[in-house]
Amino acid sequence: MTETVNVDVKLGVNKFYVDEGHPHIILKDNPNMNEYRKLVNACPAGLYKLEEDGSIRFDSAGCLECGTCKFLCGDTILEKWEYPRGTFGIEYRYG
Amino acid sequence: MSEEAFDAIIVGAGLAGCVAAYVLAKEGADVLVIERGNFAGSKNMTGGRLYAHSLEKIIPGFAKEAPLERKVTKEKITFLTDDTGVTLDYHNGRAQTSVQESYTVLRGDFDQWLMGKAEEVGAQFITGIRVDELITKDGKVVGVRADGDELMAKSVILAEGVNPVLAEKLGMVKPKVNADVMAVGVKELIELPKEVIQDRFNLSDNEGAAWLFAGSPSNGLMGGGFIYTNKTSISLGIVCGLHDIGSSDKTVPQMLEDFKNHSMIKPLIEGGKLLEYSGHVVPEAGFNMVPKLVDDGVLITGDAAGFCLNIGYTVRGMDLAIASGEAAAKAVLAARAAGDFSAEGLSLYQTLLEDSFLMKDLKLYKKLPAFMETPRIFNQYPKMVADIMESLFTVDGSASQPLRKTIMKHCKEVGYMNLLKDGIKGVTSI
């Protein structure tokens, strides 16, 4: 119907304080792909990427801290899910 | 920091947390709110519409001073397919009392204002600090650990939001809430000049529209689209159930993009500028998801307790959060007067909720979440209504059919039994 959405451009207008070197979400190695696909579809920030060659790419910078991935896969393919440390992460200016 | 234990430490400066702080501090209680964001509201977002009633009872006349966007006078509900839309449009020009009013809001400004109100009456806030865990002693919550510091309290009010990590650690909320009953919301805030918004949505000064869409926005899954008009921006988004998200052929961000590009929506936001992109989980299970709300030294409020009502034509969370924050504060005040912060001493919280609209409404609509999982609501019915409309309004020179026959034909496609079944189920669940 329309062109493929570019979520990164949308995230680009947001204000983030990235806690370099301290990812607040860590994905397990070699995650189950059925589980991973849920996150590809559901993550509002599109952080769980599936490349054309079938490889996966995930970076928790750009996270909106909604918790969707934790609800879906918190006990399957996520090694760690916590909120960023105080002052870090998304800062909504409007909300 | 005081050596004495606080009467209450509140985790999270959202609506439940700020209201609880306001009510407690106003009665002279010693209260501290800890917020992980840099300011109240900095981690919060809403669709967003606030029903005024619960806050109006706590801060009468708040609407005159609070940073609200527009007073909602137009309600629209649309059945949307990929290329059609059938809308019910209700304009309310009647006078409303202050408890009947509702407003579009943006949480950044609003939460900061509410925090200011609580500070005025003596509540303390610290921002930019994440509470890492609760301190328990003999099974009783006695404080919080944050950034290496230990802060002691006679009670802790968890107002930590829809993803209640502290309540989970405590075992009060099940770690993995059934994803079947959770939904994810995404929103774009789109800037447009005031006059343009008022022209496009047929609004007078300060009046606003609340518009919900069922059907294609959530790609046939449970959910829908929404538009709320603010002063100089439009909140536009979709909500999608997580139940079947793995098998969806569209991602959630793509659903939002397609909704924006729908031929019915695109002209409304033409020329607008994206100000912010936000996401949030919506707890949609209602009454069936409410956890244990009180334990020794601890209470759970707002989204953290799953207080949300999705009735299809309205979605409510903020007025529930406010009411629960107030009830939690009153329970802490009673416990403080009696010198008993045990689960028993705090049990007024449960009683107040049971006696209020909050639990009564959650109970009334407890069958609705199951009904909303009927996929026909989000795929077949929007199409059926659109097909009926197309048949009614298309004149192409072919011989017309009797109206009854035309309508029945489209109903048959869904199945009379399904219509009857869903009709009965739908009516009995509201």
Contacts between the chains, C-beta under 8 A, distances in Angstrom:
chain1	res1	chain2	res2	distance
A	1	B	82	6.3
A	1	B	258	5.0
A	1	B	261	6.8
A	2	B	257	5.8
A	2	B	258	5.3
A	2	B	261	4.0
A	3	B	257	7.8
A	4	B	254	7.0
A	5	B	251	7.5
A	5	B	253	4.9
A	5	B	254	4.9
A	5	B	256	7.3
A	5	B	257	3.8
A	7	B	253	4.7
A	7	B	277	7.8
A	10	B	188	7.1
A	10	B	253	7.7
A	10	B	274	6.4
A	10	B	277	4.0
A	11	B	277	6.2
A	13	B	274	5.3
A	13	B	275	6.7
A	13	B	276	6.4
A	13	B	277	6.5
A	14	B	276	6.1
A	14	B	277	5.9
A	14	B	278	7.8
A	34	B	246	6.6
A	37	B	246	5.5
A	38	B	242	7.8
A	38	B	245	5.6
A	38	B	246	4.1
A	40	B	251	6.6
A	41	B	245	4.9
A	41	B	246	6.5
A	41	B	248	5.1
A	41	B	250	7.5
A	41	B	251	4.9
A	41	B	252	6.5
A	42	B	184	5.7
A	42	B	240	7.8
A	42	B	242	6.0
A	42	B	245	4.6
A	42	B	251	7.6
A	42	B	252	5.5
A	43	B	251	7.9
A	43	B	252	7.2
A	44	B	184	6.1
A	44	B	185	7.9
A	44	B	186	4.2
A	44	B	252	5.7
A	44	B	253	6.3
A	44	B	278	7.9
A	44	B	279	3.2
A	45	B	253	7.8
A	45	B	279	6.5
A	46	B	251	6.7
A	46	B	253	5.2
A	64	B	277	7.8
A	64	B	278	6.1
A	64	B	279	4.0
A	64	B	280	7.8
A	65	B	43	6.4
A	65	B	163	8.0
A	66	B	163	7.5
A	66	B	184	6.5
A	66	B	279	4.2
A	66	B	280	5.2
A	66	B	281	5.1
A	67	B	162	6.5
A	67	B	163	3.3
A	67	B	281	5.0
A	68	B	182	7.8
A	68	B	184	4.6
A	68	B	242	6.8
A	68	B	279	7.2
A	68	B	281	5.6
A	70	B	163	6.3
A	71	B	163	7.6
A	71	B	176	7.0
A	71	B	177	6.3
A	71	B	179	5.1
A	71	B	182	5.0
A	71	B	242	6.5
A	71	B	281	6.3
A	72	B	179	5.2
A	72	B	242	6.0
A	72	B	245	7.3
A	74	B	175	7.0
A	74	B	176	5.7
A	75	B	175	7.0
A	75	B	176	5.3
A	82	B	165	6.9
A	83	B	36	6.1
A	83	B	130	5.9
A	83	B	165	6.9
A	84	B	36	7.8
A	84	B	130	7.6
A	85	B	36	8.0
A	85	B	130	5.6
A	86	B	36	4.9
A	86	B	128	4.6
A	86	B	129	4.3
A	86	B	130	4.3
A	86	B	146	7.7
A	86	B	147	6.4
A	87	B	36	7.9
A	87	B	37	7.8
A	87	B	38	5.6
A	87	B	128	4.1
A	89	B	37	8.0
A	89	B	43	7.5
A	90	B	43	6.8
A	90	B	278	8.0
A	91	B	37	6.6
A	91	B	38	6.0
A	91	B	42	4.8
A	91	B	43	7.8
A	92	B	41	7.0
A	92	B	42	5.7
A	92	B	43	6.7
A	92	B	44	6.6
A	92	B	45	5.7
A	92	B	107	7.0
A	92	B	108	5.7
A	92	B	276	6.5
A	92	B	278	6.0
A	93	B	108	5.6
A	93	B	275	7.9
A	93	B	276	6.4
A	94	B	106	4.8
A	94	B	107	7.8
A	94	B	108	5.1
A	94	B	109	7.9
A	94	B	189	5.2
A	94	B	233	7.5
A	94	B	275	5.9
A	94	B	276	4.8
A	95	B	41	5.4
A	95	B	42	7.8
A	95	B	44	5.1
A	95	B	45	4.5
A	95	B	46	6.7
A	95	B	106	5.4
A	95	B	107	3.2
A	95	B	108	4.3
A	95	B	110	7.8
A	95	B	111	7.3
A	95	B	276	7.8
A	95	B	278	6.9
